[in-house]
């Protein structure tokens, strides 16, 4: 399994030799030559996953580089926008109806609402996705889910890696929930029984401070933009 941080909240993952992208957000939406080499590699990924509707996670201009036959897995409240602006086939996953791509099985579930839009007077729905293959399993989310509600009724293929948006967030619930401390980080490993955790927020120094002293500190992997890790 290879995991590459493409840009901002965007990740390119290779599992069972199949490339897919989480929250495509390429560095340039105007000129192909401005894209980095690792972004150019993943623009033709097998499929694309969107975790939530915030522009950092669902950047519509980035998809002009994506072939229109590539499937797009999205939260239900983004279906209309994707159909209006993009030509890609879209799939809204519901519990019990996974998306199958060759050797990969992708399950999607709502993980809560966030980013209240005062113009539309509604919250953006967020999803977490479990991608299972022969070489391992990956859990991704654009919002910190209630891990106690995530239950797997079968044994996951190891290694099991979680990409979750841990970072120093304001305590105001309207802005994203409370600060996370090492005890909360440890709770993720206990509840999900994951082998590794990759924080997906941007401020690395704050996150390193956040997890220092955690019992699972060595299993928390920090990845910079353009960096690829093999697990």
C-alpha positions in Angstrom: 0.0 0.0 0.0 1.3 3.5 -0.9 -0.1 6.7 0.4 0.9 10.1 -1.2 -0.2 13.5 0.0 -1.1 15.4 -3.2 -2.1 18.8 -1.9 -4.0 20.4 1.0 -6.6 17.7 1.9 -6.0 15.6 -1.2 -4.5 12.1 -1.1 -3.5 9.6 -3.7 -3.6 6.0 -2.6 -2.4 2.8 -4.3 -3.9 -0.4 -3.0 -3.8 -3.7 -4.9 -2.0 -1.7 -7.7 -5.2 0.4 -8.1 -4.8 4.2 -7.9 -7.6 6.3 -6.4 -7.8 9.8 -5.0 -9.4 11.2 -1.9 -10.8 14.8 -2.2 -9.0 15.8 -5.4 -7.7 19.3 -5.1 -4.9 19.9 -7.6 -2.5 22.8 -7.0 -3.5 24.5 -10.3 -6.9 24.7 -11.9 -5.7 26.8 -14.8 -2.7 25.3 -16.4 -1.6 21.6 -16.8 2.1 22.6 -16.7 1.7 24.0 -13.2 0.7 20.6 -11.8 3.3 18.7 -9.8 4.6 15.4 -11.2 2.8 13.4 -8.5 -0.5 15.2 -9.3 -0.1 14.4 -13.0 0.3 10.7 -12.0 -3.0 10.6 -10.2 -5.2 12.7 -12.5 -6.1 9.5 -14.3 -6.8 7.5 -11.1 -9.3 4.6 -11.3 -11.9 6.4 -9.2 -12.3 9.5 -7.0 -13.8 9.8 -3.5 -15.2 13.0 -2.0 -15.7 13.1 1.8 -17.5 16.5 2.2 -18.6 19.5 0.3 -16.1 22.1 1.5 -14.0 23.5 -1.3 -10.9 22.0 0.2 -12.5 18.6 -0.3 -14.7 19.1 -3.3 -12.9 21.4 -5.7 -14.9 21.3 -8.9 -12.3 23.1 -11.1 -9.8 20.4 -10.3 -11.9 17.8 -12.1 -11.2 19.4 -15.5 -8.0 17.2 -15.4 -10.0 14.0 -14.7 -11.3 11.9 -17.5 -15.1 11.9 -17.5 -15.4 8.1 -17.4 -13.9 8.0 -13.9 -16.4 7.2 -11.2 -17.0 9.7 -8.4 -18.1 8.6 -5.0 -19.8 11.4 -3.1 -22.0 12.3 -0.1 -25.7 12.4 -1.0 -26.1 16.2 -0.8 -23.4 16.8 -3.4 -25.2 14.6 -6.0 -27.0 17.5 -7.7 -23.9 19.7 -7.8 -21.8 16.9 -9.3 -24.4 16.1 -11.9 -24.7 19.8 -12.8 -21.0 20.7 -13.2 -19.3 17.3 -13.9 -19.8 14.6 -16.5 -18.4 11.8 -14.4 -20.6 8.9 -13.2 -21.5 9.5 -9.6 -22.2 7.0 -6.8 -23.8 7.8 -3.5 -23.0 4.9 -1.1 -25.4 3.8 1.5 -24.9 1.3 4.3 -25.0 -2.2 2.9 -24.4 -1.1 -0.8 -20.7 -1.0 -1.4 -18.9 0.1 -4.5 -16.8 -2.7 -6.1 -13.8 -1.9 -8.3 -11.8 -5.0 -9.3 -10.3 -6.3 -6.0 -11.4 -3.3 -3.9 -14.6 -2.9 -1.9 -15.5 0.6 -0.9 -18.2 1.2 1.8 -19.5 4.6 2.7 -21.5 6.0 5.7 -22.5 9.4 6.9 -20.2 10.6 9.7 -22.1 13.8 10.6 -22.8 17.3 9.4 -20.4 20.2 9.6 -19.6 23.6 7.9 -23.1 25.2 8.3 -23.8 27.3 5.2 -25.7 30.5 6.3 -26.6 31.2 2.6 -28.3 27.8 2.0 -29.3 27.5 5.7 -28.1 23.9 5.9 -25.1 21.9 7.0 -22.7 20.0 4.7 -22.9 16.2 5.0 -19.7 14.3 5.6 -18.9 10.7 4.9 -16.4 8.2 6.0 -15.3 5.5 3.6 -13.7 2.1 4.2 -11.6 0.8 1.3 -10.7 -2.9 1.6 -8.3 -4.8 -0.7 -6.0 -7.8 -0.6 -3.1 -5.7 0.5 -4.8 -3.9 3.4 -7.6 -1.6 4.4 -8.0 2.2 4.6 -10.5 4.4 6.5 -10.8 8.0 5.3 -13.1 10.8 6.5 -13.3 14.6 6.0 -14.8 15.0 9.4 -13.9 13.4 12.8 -16.6 10.7 13.1 -17.9 9.3 16.3 -15.6 6.3 16.3 -17.8 4.5 18.8 -20.5 4.2 16.0 -18.1 2.7 13.5 -18.4 -1.0 13.7 -17.0 -3.6 11.4 -18.8 -7.0 11.3 -15.8 -8.8 9.9 -12.0 -8.9 10.3 -10.2 -6.3 8.2 -7.2 -7.1 6.0 -4.0 -5.7 7.6 -2.5 -3.3 7.7 -5.4 -1.1 8.6 -4.7 2.6 8.1 -6.9 5.5 9.2 -6.7 8.9 7.5 -8.6 11.3 9.9 -8.6 15.1 10.2 -7.0 15.4 13.6 -5.7 18.9 14.3 -6.0 21.7 16.8 -9.6 22.8 16.3 -11.6 25.6 18.1 -13.7 24.6 21.0 -16.7 26.3 19.5 -19.0 23.6 18.1 -19.9 25.8 15.1 -16.3 25.9 14.1 -15.5 22.2 14.4 -15.6 20.7 17.8 -13.2 20.5 20.8 -9.5 20.3 20.9 -8.2 16.7 20.7 -5.8 15.5 23.3 -3.6 12.3 23.5 -6.4 10.4 25.3 -8.8 11.1 22.4 -6.2 10.0 19.9 -5.6 6.8 21.9 -9.4 6.2 21.9 -9.3 6.0 18.1 -6.8 3.1 18.2 -8.8 1.4 20.8 -12.2 1.7 19.1 -11.1 1.1 15.5 -8.2 -1.2 16.3 -6.2 0.5 13.6 -2.5 -0.2 12.9 -1.6 3.3 11.8 -3.2 6.8 12.0 -2.4 9.5 9.5 -3.6 13.0 10.5 -5.0 14.9 7.5 -5.0 18.5 8.8 -2.4 20.9 7.7 -0.6 22.2 10.8 2.0 19.5 11.5 3.7 21.2 14.4 0.4 21.5 16.3 -0.5 17.9 15.6 2.9 16.7 16.8 2.3 18.5 20.0 -1.2 17.0 20.2 -0.1 13.4 20.0 3.1 13.7 22.1 2.8 11.3 25.0 0.2 9.2 23.3 0.6 5.4 23.9 0.4 5.0 20.1 2.7 7.9 19.2 5.0 5.7 17.0 2.0 4.5 15.0 0.9 8.1 14.0 2.5 9.0 10.7 3.0 12.6 9.6 3.0 13.1 5.8 4.0 16.3 4.1 2.7 17.5 0.7 4.5 15.5 -2.1 5.7 12.8 0.4 4.9 9.2 -0.3 4.9 6.4 2.3 4.8 2.7 1.8 3.1 0.6 4.5 
